[in-house]
Each structure stands twice: as C-alpha cells, then as structure tokens.
Amino acid sequence: MRTKSRLGLKLTYIANHWEGLKVFLRDGRVEMDSNPVEDGIRPTALRRKHHLFAGHDEGGCS
C-alpha cells in the first residue's frame, strides 16, 4: 500500500476547499475561519450538555 505524500494531501485539501477560498477572496467581510462563530456558540452547547444531567445524582460531578 502506498502512502500519500504531504504535498499531495495539502493540494487535495486546497482542491476540496477551493469554492470557500474564492468566496473569501471576493468578499472582504467573510472571515477566514469559523473560530469566532464556534467560540460564540460554545457556551450554549456546553449548557445543553450540562442540562442533560440536571437532577441526576452525578449531574454536578466533573
């Protein structure tokens, strides 16, 4: 079995994300990554996870 080269993997990544890169280059309002969005929704997702165990004996244990 032949392993893929690092360069080949990088080029495949670029090819798979080409449309998003073009949008980013055309519209200066588009963020390069989604980290700010992910940081914004993380507290909601964590609360939802913690609320699953509310009322359970082990709900407050970490």
N, C-alpha and C positions, 0 to 999 in steps of 0.2 A: 504494500500500500504506500502510496506517495503522499507526503505531507505538502501542504500548500505553503508557498513562500510568504514571508511577512509582507513583501511588496504586493503580492497578489491579493492578500487579504485586505490591505489598505485600499487598493484600487477597486475591489469588489464593494467595500463599504462606501466609497465615493459614488460608485455607479448606483448603488441602492438608494442613496440619499440625494441624488442629483436634482430632482424636482424641488425639494425643500431648499437646497442651496440656491437655486435660481430665484425662488421667491424671496429669500433673504437678501440677495444681491439687488433685486428690483425695487424692493420696498424697505426703506431705511427704518421703518417702525417695527419691523419684525425682529424679535430677539434671536440671538444666535443659538441659545439653548433654552430649555424649559425649566431650568432651576428656579427662577423666581416664582413661576406658577406652582411648581411642586412644593416649594417652601410655604407658599400661601395656603395650600390645601392640606398639608401635613397635619396641622393641629386638629382639623376636622376628622381626618382619617384615624388619628390616634384616639380621639374621644370616642368615636364609633366603636373602635376595638375595645376600649376600656369599658364602655357601657354594656358590652356583651356579658360581662361578668358582674355587673352591679346586682347586689342582692345575694350573691353566692358567697359562701363562707371563705373562699380563697380569692375573691374578687380584688381585695386590696393588697394581696401579696405580690411581690415582684420576683 
